[in-house]
Every structure is written in C-alpha cells, then in structure tokens.
Amino acid sequence: MGFIVGINGRASRRRAVIAAALLSAVPLAACSSGAGGSTAGTPAFRAEITTEVAAATTPVENLTWNLATGEPPTLDPAQSALENISSVVGNMCEALFVYDRDYELRPALAEAVEHPDPLTYVFTLREGATFWNGNPVTAEDVVFSITRILDPVLASPWAAWAANLESVTATSENTVTLTLTRPDPLVENFFALPAFAVVERAFTEQAGADFGKAGTGVMCTGPYEFSGWNQGQSIELTRNDDWWNEQAAPKVGSVTFTFTTDPAAQIAALRSGETDGQWIIPTSAFDQLAATGNLLFGESLQTVFISGTDLSGPMGDPAVRAALRAAVDYQGISEAVYRGIAAPLRALVPPSAYGYAEATYQQAYTSLPEPTQNLDRVAELVAQTPRAAEELVLAYFAGSDEESRAATAIADAANQAGMNVQLQPLTAAEFGAAFASPAARQGFDALLSLGYLDFPEPLAYYQFFTTGNFYNFAGWSNPEYDQLIGQALATVDDARRAELVTQAQALILDEGIVIPIVSPATSVYYGPELTGLVPRQSYLYTPWLAELGGP
C-alpha cells in the first residue's frame, strides 16, 4: 500500500515485464521546448525504459541520497505505507521473501515455504541469519513481527491483510506455520513487503512507543543498519558487514538520507554533486540532469487518478463524474506535464501490473474506451445536468509540480466547458492526513493523487472500492461490484480471478468513481561516478542501495 508523499497491491508466476506498454501511447523523444524543455546546446533527454546498466565493481565510502517526498514520520516497518518510509526501511529490514526485478518471490529470511493444503503455509527460516546486534533470528521473532501489525494501538495501515487469518505460530525453532480461514490469493505476497519485515522482539518491546523514532531506531537484519537520525536534517545508515547475503554485499559504506522537497533545491543539489542521487525526479530537471549523469526511467506500477471523496455534493451525480472525465486532456497531461514518461490510462491498473492471466487482462483493457478529452460532451452534460455547474472542489498535493499542473489543466478545461471546478492545494501533512481521516477530507469533493501497487495484482487495487473499505473515501456502494471482488478475493485460480476482476473493473469505470489519467514511469538520478542501479518500482521494498557502487 503506498502513496507518493500510493495504494498497495500480488505477483503470481509473472512471465515477463511489460515495459513497452508504458510508453506505447507516447513519443519516445520528449519535447525540446516549452516548460521544462532543453536549453540551447543541451540535448533533450529520451523517455526510454532502462532494464540494464553496468554493474557496480568498486567500493564507495559514502554517498548522500535525497528523499524527494521529505522526512519520514517514522522508520517502523509496520507503518511502511509512504514512499519516504518504505525506500529507507527496504534497505534496513528484511521480510521472509523479497521480489526480484520481475516480481518473482525469492527467499530472504525464509529459505522455503510449503503449502500442504489451500489454508496452510509453513515457512522454513534461514539458518545463520542474525540481527545487527548479533542475536539470531528466531521463529518467535517472526511471529511477533507478523502479529504486531494487528495491534490496534499501533494502528498499522496494513492490519487488513489478516482478514482471513486464523493463526500464525512458531511450530519449531526454525518453522512458522500460518493458517487461514479460507483461501487467499494475496496473502503470500505480503511477506515480501517492508511492513512485514522481521524485527527483534526483545528490542522492539523494550523500545515501546519509541520504536522507529529518531532516538531509538529499529533492530533488523538487512544490508544497512540504522546509525542515527538528526531530525529535520538527515538519517544515517551504515553497511552491515555481517549480512547473511554475502553474494549481494553492498559496495557503499554509509548513506546519508536528506529531506529536500523543493524541486529547485533538489535540482541544484543533484547538479552540483552535493546530493549523489534521488528517486522521483521533477520533470523540470530532465534535460539538465540527463546531460549531467544517469537519469533513468523504469517500469512502473503507478497511477495518477481522480477519486471521488464526497458523494453528497456534485460528485454524487454520475453525469457530473462523466463530465469531469471528459474534461481531462489525457494526452496533453502525458506529454506536457510528464514530458512523455507517462502513458494515458483506460483503467485504474496499468498493463504493467498484469502479473498473471495477461491475455485476459490485456483483452479487457483494449476493449475499454480510449481516454480522450471531449469538451463538447462536457458542455452537453452541463446543459442537461444542473449539478454539473455546481462548485466541485478538487484537492491535490501541492508539493508535486506535476500534480499541481495536471490539476490546474483539468480545472481550466472543465471550467471552459461550463463546469465550476475549484482547486484545493494540500500540504504534505494535509495530503497524508486525507488518507487517514475522514475529517481531513472535509471541504473537497474529489482528490487527484499518485498511488502505486506493491505487486502486480489488479485485485489488490480494486478491493479498496468495496462497500465499507477504509480507502473507499466516497462511501460508494455497488452490490454487484462487491460480489465480484468478494469472489475474486477467494479465488486462487488465476484465470478465473482475472475474469472476475475485469468485470469489476468495467463496472467501476462505467460508474466514474475513479478517473484514471496516466501511469508515470519510475524515475531515478544518480551521478556519473555511480552505477549498478536499475530503476524499478520495487525500490520501495528491496535493498536497492546494495546495487550501487563505482564503475
């Protein structure tokens, strides 16, 4: 589950990465003029997906990496639902499994899993794995880490994972058995996410409410260990030379994470070398950074979309939602706002997230209407529907230049055709609060946001819009949709589950409760003295720092 300042997502037996789908609807060469365009004598960047880079071969003593979305509120793995938490925690803390580049589950702290029946998972733990303090990882630590997410005092956004959980127990010194009340096609994938990282029970219980905070930190097993947090300034990690995974031993000795959120300051620090790297690169920096170092783009599971948040106002009228959808200039936002690194979307989940039954999902996707702006249709709906002329407040995250520009473009086009869309910019704190509290969503009707799946399973996104779901902000309810998603959540057969999900997908799109806009690529920049890091969405929950080093 994630938000950029994402929602979450399963990879079954993923056969191939669909990188081409991301850029199929946009030109490979970005525009060389206009806002964010190249300057005289500077070659324009190219919006291309990178799947391979030269491997790192030489050590690097230390580097500085900026968190574009700012300082994390905590480093408690159980709270990893924001980009700035997950991208740090993923380098320190390990779960039972880890995803590879193609979203295949690979062993991490679990060497193997047995599935003796549809309701039982038996995890065999890795021998010799230790926490940073040298203490061995035990089955009791694993059980503690999994079950603490359910503590209501902790209020982890991941607590809903256990909807079908019957028990999780240490059945021997090196085995953990998880039992479900009914089959669950999603459950195994959670154990590769940072929220399910294994923490030492003794350390965590002793830390109490201070666990994950600046003065205490965490106790995990990964390639980097927490060494300090100067609040408002930086977080320090140092290499764990006793990490069990010797084949992937990091080449960077220590890392300083900084928290600069201003795009101009980010660009200046990256160009000068004061900052060595950053995920989530402002589009205004593309040309400058492409000429300076490694500006790379990777396949994404991200979606920029509008979701209804209040159906008591104009968004409660399906005709108003249809008018707002017709007002969006999908291609223009792709090219002018995202400079060609984002593909217009026909559905909420992008084709890159089809981790199984790809033919079924792709056929359903191509049968959906191509997203196009139609201001004549907007004007027609305004004339037919009085509510379409009522004030409709669209909120967005003001800290993102791209989301600010997209929201402005949507409002301008809608108002040109007779609607009355007013914008409400949100600070990072306000934006984060909007996903946690209904009270924080008072005063606006719809929300423009950038979310992402954590693994390529479309069902993981669509389940959030069932009746009563925490993330169903508008309180939308459709019995047919609920039935389809409910059946899919209990269906382990991939082909049948895909059929159910695509039916639900068509239904929610027709209702207009969500308005998909574009799917941006994952972006990263690091200086010319570094190599080894391939950009991909999984940086949010893998030890990506271990790939970096000198050429």
C-alpha positions as CSV (number, residue, x, y, z in Angstrom):
1,M,0.0,0.0,0.0
2,G,1.5,3.2,-0.9
3,F,1.1,6.9,-1.7
4,I,3.7,9.2,-3.2
5,V,4.2,11.8,-0.4
6,G,0.5,5.2,-3.1
7,I,-2.3,2.1,-2.6
8,N,-0.9,-1.4,-2.5
9,G,-1.0,-4.4,-4.3
10,R,0.3,-10.0,-5.8
11,A,2.6,-11.3,-8.4
12,S,1.7,-14.9,-9.2
13,R,4.1,-16.5,-11.6
14,R,5.0,-13.4,-13.6
15,R,6.4,-14.4,-17.0
16,A,7.6,-11.1,-18.4
17,V,7.9,-7.4,-17.7
18,I,5.6,-5.4,-19.9
19,A,7.9,-2.4,-20.3
20,A,6.7,-1.5,-23.7
21,A,3.2,-0.9,-22.5
22,L,4.2,2.1,-20.5
23,L,5.4,4.1,-23.5
24,S,3.3,2.7,-26.3
25,A,1.0,5.7,-26.3
26,V,3.6,8.4,-26.1
27,P,6.5,9.5,-28.2
28,L,10.0,8.3,-27.1
29,A,11.6,11.6,-27.7
30,A,10.5,14.3,-25.3
31,C,9.6,17.8,-26.5
32,S,12.6,20.2,-26.6
33,S,10.8,23.4,-26.0
34,G,8.3,24.9,-23.6
35,A,8.2,24.4,-19.8
36,G,10.9,22.1,-18.7
37,G,12.4,21.8,-22.2
38,S,16.0,21.6,-23.1
39,T,18.2,24.7,-23.2
40,A,20.4,25.7,-26.1
41,G,23.3,23.3,-26.7
42,T,21.8,20.7,-24.3
43,P,20.5,17.5,-25.8
44,A,16.9,16.7,-24.8
45,F,16.5,13.6,-22.7
46,R,14.9,10.5,-24.1
47,A,11.9,8.9,-22.4
48,E,13.2,5.3,-22.5
49,I,12.8,2.4,-20.2
50,T,16.1,1.1,-18.8
51,T,16.3,-2.6,-18.0
52,E,20.1,-3.0,-17.7
53,V,23.0,-0.9,-16.5
54,A,26.7,-1.7,-15.9
55,A,27.2,-3.5,-12.7
56,A,29.0,-1.7,-9.8
57,T,32.5,-3.1,-9.3
58,T,34.3,-0.7,-7.0
59,P,33.6,0.4,-3.4
60,V,32.2,3.8,-2.5
61,E,32.9,5.1,1.0
62,N,29.7,7.1,1.4
63,L,27.0,8.9,-0.5
64,T,24.1,11.3,0.1
65,W,20.7,10.4,-1.2
66,N,17.7,12.8,-1.0
67,L,14.2,11.7,-0.2
68,A,12.1,13.8,-2.6
69,T,8.9,13.4,-0.5
70,G,10.6,14.7,2.7
71,E,11.4,13.4,6.1
72,P,9.6,10.1,7.1
73,P,7.4,10.3,10.2
74,T,8.8,7.0,11.5
75,L,11.1,4.1,10.5
76,D,8.8,1.5,12.0
77,P,8.4,-1.1,9.2
78,A,4.8,-1.7,10.2
79,Q,4.0,1.9,9.1
80,S,5.5,1.5,5.6
81,A,2.7,2.9,3.5
82,L,4.5,6.1,2.4
83,E,7.4,6.3,-0.1
84,N,9.7,8.1,2.3
85,I,9.3,5.3,4.9
86,S,9.5,2.3,2.5
87,S,12.5,3.5,0.5
88,V,14.6,3.7,3.7
89,V,13.2,0.7,5.5
90,G,13.6,-1.5,2.5
91,N,17.4,-1.2,2.8
92,M,17.5,-1.9,6.5
93,C,14.8,-4.5,7.2
94,E,14.0,-7.9,5.6
95,A,10.9,-9.9,5.3
96,L,10.6,-13.6,4.7
97,F,10.8,-13.1,0.9
98,V,11.9,-10.5,-1.5
99,Y,10.8,-9.6,-5.0
100,D,13.3,-9.8,-7.9
101,R,13.2,-7.5,-10.9
102,D,10.3,-9.4,-12.5
103,Y,8.3,-9.5,-9.2
104,E,9.0,-13.2,-8.6
105,L,9.2,-14.1,-4.9
106,R,12.7,-15.1,-3.8
107,P,13.9,-16.4,-0.5
108,A,15.1,-13.9,2.1
109,L,14.7,-14.7,5.8
110,A,12.7,-17.8,4.8
111,E,14.6,-20.4,2.8
112,A,11.4,-22.1,1.6
113,V,7.6,-22.2,2.0
114,E,5.5,-25.3,1.9
115,H,1.8,-25.2,1.0
116,P,0.4,-28.6,2.2
117,D,-3.2,-27.5,1.7
118,P,-5.0,-24.4,0.5
119,L,-5.2,-22.9,4.0
120,T,-1.7,-23.6,5.3
121,Y,1.7,-22.1,4.8
122,V,4.8,-23.5,6.5
123,F,7.8,-21.2,6.4
124,T,11.3,-22.6,7.0
125,L,13.7,-19.9,8.3
126,R,17.2,-19.3,7.0
127,E,19.9,-20.7,9.2
128,G,22.6,-18.3,10.4
129,A,20.6,-15.0,9.9
130,T,21.2,-12.5,12.7
131,F,20.0,-9.1,13.7
132,W,22.5,-6.2,13.7
133,N,23.3,-6.8,17.3
134,G,24.3,-10.4,16.6
135,N,21.3,-12.1,18.0
136,P,19.8,-14.9,15.9
137,V,16.5,-14.6,14.1
138,T,14.0,-16.9,15.7
139,A,10.6,-18.2,14.8
140,E,9.3,-16.2,17.8
141,D,10.7,-13.0,16.3
142,V,8.9,-13.8,13.0
143,V,5.5,-14.5,14.7
144,F,5.9,-11.3,16.8
145,S,6.7,-9.2,13.7
146,I,3.7,-10.5,11.8
147,T,1.2,-10.3,14.6
148,R,2.2,-6.8,15.9
149,I,0.8,-5.3,12.8
150,L,-2.6,-6.3,14.2
151,D,-2.2,-4.3,17.4
152,P,-4.9,-1.6,17.4
153,V,-2.6,0.7,19.4
154,L,0.0,0.6,16.5
155,A,-2.8,1.4,14.0
156,S,-0.8,0.0,11.1
157,P,-2.4,0.6,7.7
158,W,-1.6,-3.0,6.9
159,A,-3.9,-4.6,9.6
160,A,-6.5,-5.6,7.0
161,W,-4.1,-8.2,5.5
162,A,-5.3,-10.6,8.2
163,A,-8.9,-10.7,7.1
164,N,-8.6,-14.5,6.5
165,L,-6.0,-15.2,9.2
166,E,-6.8,-18.0,11.7
167,S,-3.4,-18.3,13.4
168,V,0.3,-17.8,13.0
169,T,2.5,-19.9,15.3
170,A,6.1,-20.9,15.8
171,T,5.9,-24.7,15.2
172,S,9.6,-25.4,15.8
173,E,12.8,-23.4,16.3
174,N,13.0,-22.7,12.6
175,T,9.5,-23.0,11.2
176,V,6.5,-20.8,11.3
177,T,3.0,-22.0,10.3
178,L,0.3,-19.7,9.1
179,T,-3.3,-20.9,8.8
180,L,-6.1,-19.2,7.0
181,T,-9.9,-19.5,7.4
182,R,-10.3,-19.5,3.6
183,P,-8.0,-19.5,0.6
184,D,-6.5,-16.1,-0.1
185,P,-4.6,-15.4,-3.4
186,L,-3.0,-12.3,-2.0
187,V,-1.6,-13.4,1.4
188,E,1.8,-14.8,0.4
189,N,2.9,-11.6,-1.4
190,F,2.6,-9.5,1.8
191,F,5.6,-11.4,3.2
192,A,7.9,-9.6,0.7
193,L,6.9,-6.1,1.8
194,P,8.7,-3.9,4.3
195,A,5.7,-3.7,6.6
196,F,6.1,-7.4,7.2
197,A,9.9,-7.2,7.9
198,V,11.2,-9.2,10.8
199,V,12.2,-7.1,13.8
200,E,13.8,-8.3,17.0
201,R,11.1,-8.9,19.6
202,A,13.2,-8.1,22.6
203,F,14.4,-4.8,21.2
204,T,11.0,-3.7,20.0
205,E,9.2,-4.5,23.2
206,Q,11.9,-2.6,25.2
207,A,11.7,0.4,22.9
208,G,7.9,0.5,23.2
209,A,6.3,3.6,21.7
210,D,9.8,4.9,20.8
211,F,10.4,2.1,18.3
212,G,11.2,3.5,14.9
213,K,11.7,7.0,16.2
214,A,14.8,9.1,15.9
215,G,16.3,8.4,19.3
216,T,15.8,4.7,19.2
217,G,15.7,3.4,15.6
218,V,14.9,-0.2,14.8
219,M,16.5,-3.6,15.0
220,C,16.5,-5.6,11.8
221,T,18.7,-7.9,9.7
222,G,19.3,-6.2,6.4
223,P,22.4,-4.9,4.5
224,Y,22.3,-1.5,6.2
225,E,21.8,-0.7,9.8
226,F,20.3,2.4,11.5
227,S,23.1,4.6,12.9
228,G,21.5,7.9,13.5
229,W,18.7,10.4,12.8
230,N,19.1,14.1,13.1
231,Q,15.5,15.2,12.9
232,G,14.9,17.8,10.3
233,Q,18.3,17.2,8.8
234,S,19.2,13.6,7.9
235,I,19.1,9.8,8.6
236,E,22.3,7.8,8.6
237,L,22.7,4.2,7.7
238,T,25.9,2.2,7.7
239,R,26.8,-1.1,6.0
240,N,26.1,-4.3,7.9
241,D,29.2,-6.3,7.2
242,D,27.6,-9.4,8.8
243,W,24.7,-9.6,6.4
244,W,23.9,-13.2,5.6
245,N,23.7,-12.5,1.8
246,E,27.4,-12.3,1.0
247,Q,26.8,-12.6,-2.8
248,A,24.9,-9.2,-2.7
249,A,27.1,-7.4,-0.2
250,P,26.8,-3.6,-0.6
251,K,29.7,-1.6,-2.0
252,V,28.6,1.7,-0.4
253,G,29.9,2.0,3.1
254,S,27.5,4.6,4.5
255,V,24.5,6.6,3.3
256,T,23.1,9.9,4.4
257,F,19.4,10.5,3.6
258,T,18.4,14.1,3.3
259,F,14.8,15.6,3.1
260,T,14.8,18.4,0.5
261,T,11.3,18.7,-1.0
262,D,11.7,21.9,-3.1
263,P,12.2,20.9,-6.7
264,A,14.6,23.8,-7.5
265,A,16.8,23.0,-4.5
266,Q,16.7,19.3,-5.4
267,I,17.9,20.0,-8.9
268,A,20.7,22.4,-7.7
269,A,22.0,19.8,-5.2
270,L,22.0,17.0,-7.8
271,R,23.7,19.1,-10.5
272,S,26.4,20.3,-8.1
273,G,27.0,16.8,-6.7
274,E,26.1,17.8,-3.2
275,T,23.4,15.1,-3.5
276,D,24.5,11.9,-5.2
277,G,21.1,10.6,-6.1
278,Q,17.3,10.7,-5.7
279,W,14.2,8.8,-6.7
280,I,11.2,10.8,-8.2
281,I,12.8,13.4,-10.4
282,P,11.0,16.6,-11.2
283,T,10.2,16.8,-14.9
284,S,11.7,20.3,-15.0
285,A,15.1,18.7,-14.3
286,F,15.1,16.1,-17.0
287,D,17.2,17.9,-19.6
288,Q,19.7,19.3,-17.2
289,L,20.2,16.0,-15.3
290,A,20.3,13.9,-18.5
291,A,23.4,15.9,-19.6
292,T,25.0,15.6,-16.1
293,G,24.7,12.0,-15.0
294,N,22.4,9.0,-15.0
295,L,18.7,10.0,-15.5
296,L,16.9,6.7,-15.8
297,F,13.3,5.5,-16.1
298,G,11.9,2.1,-15.2
299,E,8.6,0.2,-15.5
300,S,6.1,1.5,-13.0
301,L,3.0,0.2,-11.2
302,Q,1.9,3.8,-10.6
303,T,-1.4,5.5,-11.4
304,V,-2.3,9.2,-11.4
305,F,-6.1,9.3,-10.9
306,I,-9.0,11.2,-9.5
307,S,-11.2,9.6,-6.9
308,G,-14.5,10.8,-5.5
309,T,-14.3,11.7,-1.8
310,D,-17.8,13.1,-1.2
311,L,-20.9,11.9,-3.0
312,S,-23.2,14.2,-1.1
313,G,-22.2,17.0,-3.4
314,P,-22.0,17.2,-7.2
315,M,-19.8,14.1,-7.5
316,G,-22.8,12.1,-6.3
317,D,-24.3,12.6,-9.8
318,P,-23.0,10.1,-12.4
319,A,-23.4,12.8,-15.1
320,V,-21.1,15.1,-13.2
321,R,-18.5,12.4,-12.9
322,A,-18.8,11.7,-16.7
323,A,-18.3,15.4,-17.4
324,L,-15.2,15.6,-15.3
325,R,-13.8,12.6,-17.0
326,A,-14.5,14.1,-20.4
327,A,-12.7,17.3,-19.4
328,V,-9.3,15.6,-18.8
329,D,-6.7,16.1,-21.6
330,Y,-5.1,12.7,-21.1
331,Q,-2.6,13.0,-24.0
332,G,-1.8,16.6,-23.1
333,I,-1.0,15.7,-19.5
334,S,1.1,12.8,-20.7
335,E,3.2,14.9,-23.0
336,A,3.2,18.4,-21.5
337,V,3.1,17.7,-17.8
338,Y,5.0,14.4,-17.7
339,R,7.1,15.0,-20.8
340,G,6.4,11.7,-22.4
341,I,7.2,9.4,-19.5
342,A,3.6,8.7,-18.7
343,A,1.0,6.7,-20.7
344,P,-2.7,7.7,-20.7
345,L,-4.8,5.0,-19.0
346,R,-8.0,3.3,-19.9
347,A,-8.3,1.7,-16.4
348,L,-7.1,2.3,-12.9
349,V,-4.5,-0.5,-13.0
350,P,-1.9,-0.1,-15.8
351,P,-0.9,-3.0,-18.1
352,S,2.5,-3.3,-16.4
353,A,0.6,-4.7,-13.3
354,Y,-0.7,-7.8,-15.0
355,G,1.2,-10.4,-13.1
356,Y,-0.8,-13.3,-14.3
357,A,-3.5,-14.1,-16.9
358,E,-2.0,-11.3,-19.0
359,A,-4.0,-12.1,-22.1
360,T,-7.3,-11.9,-20.2
361,Y,-6.4,-8.5,-18.6
362,Q,-5.0,-7.1,-21.9
363,Q,-8.0,-8.1,-23.9
364,A,-10.3,-6.4,-21.3
365,Y,-8.1,-3.3,-21.2
366,T,-8.1,-2.8,-25.0
367,S,-11.9,-3.2,-25.1
368,L,-12.3,-0.2,-22.8
369,P,-12.8,3.2,-24.4
370,E,-9.6,5.1,-25.3
371,P,-9.4,8.1,-22.9
372,T,-9.9,11.3,-24.9
373,Q,-10.8,14.8,-24.0
374,N,-14.3,15.9,-25.2
375,L,-15.2,19.4,-24.2
376,D,-18.3,19.4,-26.3
377,R,-19.5,16.4,-24.3
378,V,-18.8,18.3,-21.1
379,A,-20.8,21.3,-22.3
380,E,-23.7,19.0,-23.2
381,L,-23.7,17.3,-19.8
382,V,-23.6,20.7,-18.1
383,A,-26.6,21.8,-20.1
384,Q,-28.5,18.6,-19.2
385,T,-27.4,18.3,-15.5
386,P,-27.8,21.3,-13.2
387,R,-25.4,19.8,-10.7
388,A,-22.6,19.9,-13.3
389,A,-22.5,23.7,-12.8
390,E,-22.2,23.5,-9.0
391,E,-18.9,24.1,-7.3
392,L,-16.8,21.0,-7.3
393,V,-13.6,21.1,-5.2
394,L,-10.7,19.1,-6.5
395,A,-7.9,18.6,-4.0
396,Y,-4.3,17.7,-4.9
397,F,-0.8,17.5,-3.4
398,A,0.8,21.0,-3.9
399,G,4.3,19.6,-3.2
400,S,4.3,17.9,-6.6
401,D,4.8,20.2,-9.6
402,E,3.4,17.6,-11.9
403,E,0.2,17.0,-9.9
404,S,-0.2,20.8,-9.5
405,R,0.0,21.3,-13.2
406,A,-2.3,18.4,-14.0
407,A,-4.9,19.6,-11.5
408,T,-4.8,23.1,-13.0
409,A,-5.1,21.8,-16.6
410,I,-8.1,19.7,-15.6
411,A,-9.9,22.6,-13.8
412,D,-9.2,25.0,-16.6
413,A,-10.6,22.7,-19.3
414,A,-13.7,21.8,-17.2
415,N,-14.5,25.4,-16.4
416,Q,-14.0,26.4,-20.0
417,A,-16.8,23.9,-20.9
418,G,-19.2,25.3,-18.2
419,M,-18.2,23.4,-15.0
420,N,-17.2,25.1,-11.8
421,V,-14.1,23.2,-10.6
422,Q,-12.2,24.9,-7.8
423,L,-8.8,23.7,-6.7
424,Q,-7.7,23.0,-3.1
425,P,-3.9,22.5,-2.8
426,L,-2.8,20.3,0.1
427,T,0.5,20.3,2.0
428,A,2.3,17.0,2.6
429,A,0.8,16.8,6.1
430,E,-2.7,17.6,4.8
431,F,-2.3,15.1,1.9
432,G,-1.2,12.3,4.2
433,A,-4.0,13.1,6.7
434,A,-6.5,12.8,3.9
435,F,-5.7,9.1,3.6
436,A,-6.1,8.5,7.3
437,S,-9.0,10.6,8.5
438,P,-12.5,11.4,7.1
439,A,-12.4,14.7,8.9
440,A,-9.3,15.7,6.9
441,R,-11.3,15.2,3.6
442,Q,-14.0,17.6,4.6
443,G,-14.3,20.5,2.2
444,F,-13.4,18.8,-1.1
445,D,-15.3,16.5,-3.4
446,A,-12.6,14.7,-5.3
447,L,-8.8,14.0,-4.9
448,L,-6.1,13.9,-7.5
449,S,-3.4,11.6,-6.3
450,L,-0.5,9.3,-7.4
451,G,-0.7,5.8,-6.0
452,Y,1.1,2.6,-6.6
453,L,0.7,-1.1,-6.3
454,D,3.3,-3.0,-4.3
455,F,3.0,-6.1,-6.5
456,P,1.3,-6.7,-9.9
457,E,-2.1,-7.9,-8.8
458,P,-5.0,-5.7,-10.1
459,L,-7.3,-7.1,-7.5
460,A,-5.2,-5.5,-4.7
461,Y,-6.3,-2.1,-6.0
462,Y,-9.9,-2.7,-6.9
463,Q,-10.7,-4.2,-3.5
464,F,-10.3,-0.8,-2.0
465,F,-13.6,0.4,-3.5
466,T,-15.8,-2.2,-2.0
467,T,-18.5,-1.2,0.4
468,G,-17.1,-0.1,3.8
469,N,-13.4,-0.4,2.8
470,F,-11.2,2.1,4.7
471,Y,-9.9,3.5,1.4
472,N,-13.3,3.8,-0.2
473,F,-13.3,7.5,0.7
474,A,-16.6,8.4,-1.1
475,G,-18.6,5.6,0.6
476,W,-19.6,4.3,-2.8
477,S,-21.6,1.1,-2.7
478,N,-22.5,-1.3,-5.5
479,P,-23.7,-4.8,-4.6
480,E,-22.6,-6.3,-8.0
481,Y,-19.1,-4.8,-7.6
482,D,-18.8,-6.1,-4.1
483,Q,-19.9,-9.6,-5.2
484,L,-17.4,-9.7,-8.0
485,I,-14.5,-8.6,-5.8
486,G,-15.5,-10.8,-2.9
487,Q,-15.5,-13.9,-5.3
488,A,-12.1,-12.8,-6.7
489,L,-10.6,-12.5,-3.2
490,A,-11.4,-16.1,-2.5
491,T,-10.3,-17.4,-6.0
492,V,-6.8,-18.9,-6.2
493,D,-7.3,-19.9,-9.8
494,D,-5.6,-17.1,-11.8
495,A,-7.7,-17.4,-14.9
496,R,-11.0,-17.3,-13.1
497,R,-9.8,-14.5,-10.8
498,A,-8.8,-12.4,-13.8
499,E,-12.3,-12.8,-15.3
500,L,-13.9,-11.6,-12.1
501,V,-11.6,-8.6,-11.7
502,T,-12.0,-7.4,-15.3
503,Q,-15.8,-7.5,-14.8
504,A,-15.5,-5.3,-11.7
505,Q,-13.0,-3.1,-13.5
506,A,-15.5,-2.3,-16.3
507,L,-18.2,-1.6,-13.7
508,I,-16.3,0.9,-11.6
509,L,-15.1,2.7,-14.7
510,D,-18.6,3.0,-16.0
511,E,-19.7,4.5,-12.6
512,G,-16.9,7.0,-12.8
513,I,-16.0,6.7,-9.1
514,V,-12.3,6.7,-10.2
515,I,-11.0,8.5,-13.2
516,P,-7.6,7.1,-14.3
517,I,-5.4,9.6,-16.0
518,V,-1.8,8.4,-16.7
519,S,0.8,5.9,-15.4
520,P,4.2,7.6,-15.0
521,A,7.4,5.7,-15.2
522,T,9.6,5.3,-12.1
523,S,12.4,7.8,-12.3
524,V,15.9,8.0,-10.6
525,Y,19.0,10.0,-11.0
526,Y,22.5,9.3,-9.7
527,G,25.8,10.9,-10.6
528,P,28.3,9.8,-13.2
529,E,30.6,8.3,-10.6
530,L,28.0,5.7,-9.7
531,T,26.5,2.7,-11.5
532,G,24.6,-0.5,-10.9
533,L,21.1,0.6,-10.0
534,V,18.3,-0.3,-12.4
535,P,15.2,1.8,-11.8
536,R,12.1,-0.2,-11.0
537,Q,9.0,0.2,-8.8
538,S,10.4,-2.4,-6.3
539,Y,12.9,0.1,-4.9
540,L,10.2,0.7,-2.3
541,Y,10.6,-2.7,-0.7
542,T,14.0,-4.1,-1.8
543,P,17.6,-3.2,-0.7
544,W,18.3,-1.1,-3.7
545,L,21.3,0.6,-2.1
546,A,23.2,-2.7,-2.3
547,E,23.2,-2.4,-6.1
548,L,25.1,0.9,-6.2
549,G,28.8,1.4,-6.4
550,G,31.5,2.7,-8.6
551,P,32.1,1.6,-12.2
